[in-house]
Each structure stands twice: as C-alpha cells, then as structure tokens.
Amino acid sequence: MIKLGSMGKPFAKELEKVDETLEWGMKQQCGQMANEILYNGANSPLYVVGSGGSLSACYYAVLLYQQHGLMGKAVTPLELYYSQNTLRTSNVLFISASGRNNDILFGYKTAIKHEPRNIFSISMKLATPLGKLSAENSVGKHFEFELPAGKDGFLATNSLIGFFSVLYKGLGNAQKSFDGKIEIEQSYFLDLDNFIKKVNPDFTFTILYAGWGHPVAIDIESKLAEAALGDVLISDIRNFGHGRHHWFDKRKSNSAIIALITPEEAKITEKTLSLLPNDIPVLILKSNITDGRSSIELLIKSFYFVQKLGEIQNIDPGKPGVPDFGSKLYHLKYSSFYKTKDPKNLLNEKIAIIRKTQAPTFHHLNTTEKTFWKKAYKDFKEKINNEVFGSIILDYDGTICSAENRWEGLTQETAKLLINLLEQEIILGIATGRGKSVRLDLQKVIPEKYWPNIVIGYYNGSDIGRLNDDELPNKFLSNNNSLKEIDDLLKSYNFPYQVDSELKPNQLTIMMQDKNNWNKVRSTIIQLIMNKGLSNIQILESAHSMDIIDEKYTSKIKVADICVEIAKMNKKSASFLAIGDKGIWPGNDFQLLSSKFSLSVDEVSALNDSCWNLAEAGIKNTEAMNYYLSHMEYSIQGFKINLP
C-alpha cells in the first residue's frame, strides 16, 4: 500500500523558495560555529555524519573543512559505528534537518560512548532531540537554525540549501563576499529541455564530477533513487577512465551523462567528453565560480533537472508516494541490535581505563594490560572512596569555571555545590593561574561567612591567602629576575603574530589576542624559553595560553599544604582531595594532580595510582566537577566521595 497524499509537498513549490532560503542562510550568524569547528577542533580529523538527503551536505562540509588543511570524511551513522576505533582522536559533526530521526540519534549516542575530541551538530529546526542530546554532555556543541521555508517535502531541498549556505558562511573562505544571490543563465534551461527530450525513464545516468561537484553528485544519486526517477552511476572524472567508460560500449542506447563542471576541471572534462561517442546525451551543469559557492550553484541547477525528470514520468519528486514498508524501514528502531551487554559499572571502568591508556577502545589492550589497569582502577577507586577528606583543592578555569563562563564566573549549580561543602566546614582551596578576578568572582556567589574557609592560590600558588583578604594578590612584590629575562626576550623576538605577555611577581603569562594562531607560535615560545637554560623554570599550559613559573616560589600544591593545616586546626581529616582539568604535563594541574588523592575532569596523567577521570562518558570540565561534588557524603571528620 502506497500513501500517495502523505510525506511531501509539491516540488515546484519548494523550488520557489530556494532563492529566499539561500539569502536567509547567508545572513545567519555563523562565527561561533566556525570558531568551534575550525579552531577548537583543529589538528584532528573530522567525521561528518548524516542520513538520506543530508548526506550531500556532509560531503560539502568535508570539502570546506579540507580547504583549511584538515582531514575530513563523510559517513552515515551506521558507518560511524564501524569507525568507532578512531573516534577518540577525532572530531564528529552531525548534520540533520529535523534532528530527530533514529539514525542520527543512534550515531550521536555511539559517538558519546567513545568520547571524541569534540562533537558538533547542526539542525534546521529549533528544540530538537539532537539538540537535547548535545546539552546532556560536555563535549557537544549544537548549532540550530529556524528554516523559514519550513519542513521539506519528501526530498531534501530548502533544508539542503540552508545547510550549504550556513556551512559556506561558517567554514568557507571568509574573504569572499557573497550576498546569497545566484543567477542561473537562461541557456541552462534550454540545454536542460533539449536533454530531457533525449532521455526516458529507463535511462541510466552517469554523473561525472570533481572537486566542488562531489556533494552535488551525491545528492543527484540520492534524489533519483529516493523518488524512483532513474538509475544512477557516479564517478569522478578520472576514475571514469578506469573501466567505467565500458558501460557506454554495451549500454549506450539507454545511457546519458550529467557532467558537473567548475573552472578547475573544465579542461579535463571537455577532453573526456570529446573522446566519447557523440550520440550519448550529455547535460552539463557548469559554474564559473572557483570556491565553495560553485557547489551551491550546481546544487540549485540539479534541482531543476530532478524536477524535469519527474515531469516526464508523472512523478512529483516532492511527493512521490511512500509504501508502508518504506515508512517502517525509515522508522526502524535498531539501536538495540548494537547495544553493549556490559553493566553500567563495567562501562564506567572501561571508559576510565581508556582515558588513562589513550587506547582507541578497551579491546585494543592486550590481556596483560587489561589485567594491570583493571587492578589499578579497582585499587584507586577503593582508595579514594574509603578516604575521609578534611579539605578539597580545586583548579579554577576548566574545572569549576567553564571557558564559556570565563567572564561571568561560576554557574548557580556549581556555586550551590561549593556552598554545600562549606556548610559542612570543609576547607576549600582554589589553585588558579589567575589573579584578582577569581577573588571577585567567588565573593559574588559565596556568602561572606564562609570566606575564611576558602584559600586562594593566585598565579599558580605564588601568592596565597583567604578569600576575605582583599589585599591579595599583592601587586607590590618584586618581579622574579628569571621571569623578567624571559619576558624581555619574548618582547624583543619578531613573531609573525602579536604575542602578549603579562609579568607578575612570580608568574609570566603568555597569550594571544587571536587564539586561532596560538599553535603557530607555541613551539617557538617553548624553544626560546628552553634555550635560556634557566634553573627552576617550569612551563604550564592551558587551552590557549601559557604560564611560566619559578618552581622555587610557585606551585599549586602549596595551596594544599595551607588547607591541610587549617583543616587540622579545625579537627578535620588531614587528607585532601585535588581536582583539576590538565593532569598531564605541561598541563597546569599536573603537579597538583600528582598527589595521592586526585581526580581529573578532563586530561589524566599516565600514573596508575593518581589523577583518574571517573566521570561518566561524555561528561567533562565543570559538568564532571559537579558530578564529583554531587557524590559526597559528610561526617564530623570531613567528607567521603562515593563514586559508583
């Protein structure tokens, strides 16, 4: 049974809105999306995941990503599942118009279990299940748009134009101005009419492409197959010469060619077509644009081909009719076929061990390694769950304060959990690379009566005092001579980009206004510092800045020493729990998290007896911090952390 009146809208009506959709897309704010995908996700390959009509947008995103010198691959959600061994060292981008189909949600849940570097997602609708999934984990960044054309018909049309336009604006060449207007020459429609007269529903169409034509070739195949308009073979222009041309020797009478051409492949395509029999019908979709805008022009032109092909078959591509078995296939819930049989506690164990070993998956460890790390995990959990702590030492940025809230300070949820600690007379230490701003942030959200029980180690512990001491950090201490020498060297060096430095008495902070260029100067800065051969100098790093300290006077662990003394005076346990986000050198928490009882909310060290990340999959930074704080039990001596 076919439902002729459902699942669609007239294709011609959808084409009427294409120009409006393209102009809308080029007006969207895509700066944050570009910053997250291109720069926060830089130096890692990118999987772009989509199903059905959205898959061509995935191929387009890959081309744009690779223009920046980065590796990308377009895959379906099921292909992503079979790529899981590579996910931990990759970024993943999900593209879904509705953000609700079973496949895209299955793929997202698959990715979360393997904790990629970053997970991005884009939808053409607000408040989607995909967006909700993203909000439930710490590695997800969701970007949603409200498509003015509304929901597509049976085939992806305006949603696809929406994706291509925002992807071009976000990931394309920002130097190219584009108002979203593309004029299609009248000669194309004449060529299309002539081509359609030469073909019939029994034809097989070979799509030849290269470069920016690739996503459009994928989309033509998708539309012709989904609307049952014709057989399609696709090939890049040179792979066609490796045997695929033979199709036209045996089946020429029912075959045609559609060539997608931009200036770069114009000559090779022209030469290739000239070598074929001249009685083969050929439709050329051509763009004179040399960048990613050419894909958009070719895509729009391909829509008109699909429309014409539907007309000669009395099939409306926007509402071709859907059989009952088709609806059942689309809505098939198959995630249970791929569910792991491990209980949750075993899953948590495997995730923690993978974080420690940096193995792609738990199964990549050999028997000896599994035995070693399972015992280490068990020993550490027993040790940390059974200890009573009188104080807790926390890193600030990336641990209790997220990068997004750097200028706003702590969230209400985190502040509430810290106040719960303080109500139980637990001594709270804050070890930060920052100065006065941390004191002001904490004083805003922590009641004043608790300030004496909060110890702050400013500038990585070089200046330490309680939250109620408004004279700290001390601006009048003399500068460290070694750090001054490094500061002078960096200021005199000719960097290709502006590098800024801020010298404090016992800390030199190095940063850049344009954080996107940080990795281009990082190695040079380290080389210059190491060449000086200065004693006691330590390099500590956060995401996009660097602190240089003199270990003789500066260490986050000094904050713990003071907190322990206060706890003992208050008749609390002398043990302290340390939590930070950068537990492996040169991360700025590596010394603090080398202590006996230490947890990470992100990066862990290779040490088997400290610095474990025991948060659930996909949870890190402030969300992981809140997870730890919510698992505390209090007593007269202090608190215990009871992690499942």
ABEGO torsion letter per residue (X at the ends): XBBAABGEBBAAAAAAAAAAAAAAAAABBAAAAAAAAAAAABGBBBBBBBBEAAAAAAAAAAAAAAAAGBBBBBBBAAAAAAAAAAAAABBBBBBBAAGABAAAAAAAAAAAAAGBABBBBBBABBGBAAAAAAAABAABBBBBBBBAAEBBBABBBAAAAAAAAAAAAAABBAABBBAGBBBBBAAAAAAAAAAAAABBAABBBBBBBBEAAAAAAAAAAAAAAAAGAEBBBBBBAAAAABGAAAAAAAAAAABBBBBBBBAAAAAAAAAAAAABBAABBBBBBBBABABAAAAAAAAAAAAAAAAAAAAAAGBBAABAEBBAAAAAAAABBAAAAABBABBAAAAAAAAAAAAAAGBABAAABBAAAAAAAAAAAAAAAAAAAABBBABBBBBBBGAABBAAAAAAEBBAAAAAAAAAAAAAGBBBBBBBABBAAAAAAAAAABBAAAAAABBBBBGGGABBBBAABAAOBBAABBBBAAAAAAAAAAAABBBABBBBBBBBAABBBBBBABAAAAAAAAAAAAAAAAAAGBBGBBBBBBAABBBBBBAAABBAAAAAAAAAAAAAAAGBBABBBBBBABABOABAAAAAAABABBBBABBBBABAABGBBABBBGBBEAAAAAAAAAABBBBAAEBBBBBX
